[in-house]
Amino acid sequence: MDKLFIDQHEDAEHIVTTSSCLLSKGHTYSLHCPEASRVQPAASQFKNNYGPNYHPAFEIRLSVSTEEAAVTILGQKKTPVWSYHAELTGLSSASRSGLSVSSSATEPDSVHERGGSGPSGQTPPGPVILQGEEEKKLFSVRREFINRVSDSTVQRLLDRLLEIKVINNQEMVSLEEMPKKKKAGALIDMVLGKGNAACKILFESLCVLDPFLSETLELKQK
């Protein structure tokens, strides 16, 4: 990495994540982060620049008390094309208060490989490229789901998804000890990482286990 880049960001902490982004050269994108007090610029044109200095396309300003942040890149039609849920606990105050997203993009025909061969395949941590309608819908209601769902419904969802092999026992155990809101968010992120089929199964399960919440979130299958 270029020494100038290192010198400019010596007080930063790197959040490890894959660089796979299905973005198109020359297209303009915007960034959405509900937890941010400021995102700049409002929009940025992505280029195939891979260094040496990796100038950020967006800068995100967060409160020093922020423990997690959901970052979404929106396309020209304001539809989500890339998302990442960042856990910020353990980072220094300086690192947590300012995050950046690089302006370099992967060619549109490149492939972002998901973990596993189906809904039950384990997915490594990292950003999720939203490809299907169910994935986009689930991500769009993530915040409201976290705020509205009960702990008992989350637990029954975990039991149901384990029973039909959307998640495995290790994944279920990793979520069970979390506080309710964190558990609900982690469940959504886990299912998003498993693809469109897994998201559809979660919708169907929620319709059975909590019809009122499913209707509130407009997740009922037509």
Long-range contacts (C-beta under 8 A, 24 or more apart in sequence): 1-51, 1-52, 2-51, 2-52, 2-53, 4-52, 4-53, 5-51, 5-52, 5-53, 5-54, 8-53, 11-92, 11-94, 11-95, 12-94, 12-95, 12-98, 13-91, 13-92, 13-95, 15-86, 15-91, 15-99, 17-84, 17-125, 17-126, 17-127, 18-112, 18-124, 18-126, 18-127, 19-102, 19-104, 19-106, 20-106, 20-110, 20-112, 20-126, 20-127, 20-129, 21-73, 21-82, 21-105, 21-106, 21-112, 21-127, 21-129, 22-81, 22-82, 22-106, 22-108, 22-110, 22-112, 22-129, 23-73, 23-81, 23-82, 23-105, 23-106, 23-108, 24-105, 24-108, 25-105, 25-107, 25-108, 27-75, 27-76, 28-76, 29-57, 29-73, 29-74, 29-75, 29-76, 29-81, 30-73, 30-74, 30-78, 31-57, 31-58, 31-60, 31-71, 31-72, 31-73, 31-74, 31-101, 32-71, 32-72, 32-73, 32-74, 33-60, 33-62, 33-69, 33-70, 33-71, 33-72, 34-70, 34-143, 35-62, 35-63, 35-66, 35-68, 35-69, 35-70, 36-60, 36-61, 36-62, 36-69, 37-61, 37-62, 37-63, 44-103, 45-103, 46-103, 46-104, 46-105, 47-103, 47-104, 47-105, 48-104, 48-105, 48-107, 49-103, 49-104, 50-104, 51-104, 54-102, 54-104, 55-102, 55-103, 56-100, 56-101, 56-102, 56-103, 57-101, 57-102, 57-103, 58-100, 58-101, 59-98, 59-99, 59-100, 60-98, 60-99, 60-100, 60-101, 61-97, 61-98, 62-88, 62-96, 62-97, 62-98, 62-99, 63-97, 64-93, 64-96, 64-97, 66-96, 68-185, 69-99, 70-142, 70-143, 71-99, 71-101, 72-139, 73-101, 79-136, 80-130, 80-136, 80-139, 80-140, 81-129, 81-130, 82-127, 82-128, 82-129, 82-130, 83-127, 83-128, 83-130, 83-139, 83-192, 84-126, 84-127, 84-128, 85-185, 85-189, 114-193, 114-194, 114-195, 115-193, 115-194, 116-194, 118-197, 119-165, 119-166, 119-194, 119-195, 119-197, 119-198, 119-201, 120-165, 120-166, 120-167, 120-168, 120-194, 121-194, 122-168, 122-170, 122-171, 123-190, 123-193, 123-194, 128-189, 128-192, 128-193, 130-192, 131-195, 131-196, 132-195, 132-196, 132-199, 133-196, 134-196, 134-199, 134-200, 134-203, 135-192, 135-195, 135-196, 135-199, 137-199, 137-203, 137-219, 138-188, 138-191, 138-192, 138-199, 138-202, 138-203, 139-188, 139-192, 141-217, 141-218, 141-219, 142-185, 142-188, 144-216, 144-217, 145-184, 145-188, 145-213, 145-217, 146-181, 146-184, 146-185, 146-188, 147-181, 148-213, 148-216, 148-217, 149-180, 149-184, 149-210, 149-213, 150-180, 150-210, 151-180, 151-183, 153-206, 153-209, 153-210, 153-213, 154-180, 154-183, 154-184, 154-187, 156-209, 157-187, 157-202, 157-205, 157-206, 157-209, 158-187, 160-205, 160-208, 160-209, 161-191, 161-201, 161-202, 161-205, 164-201, 166-191, 166-194, 166-198, 166-201, 166-202, 167-191
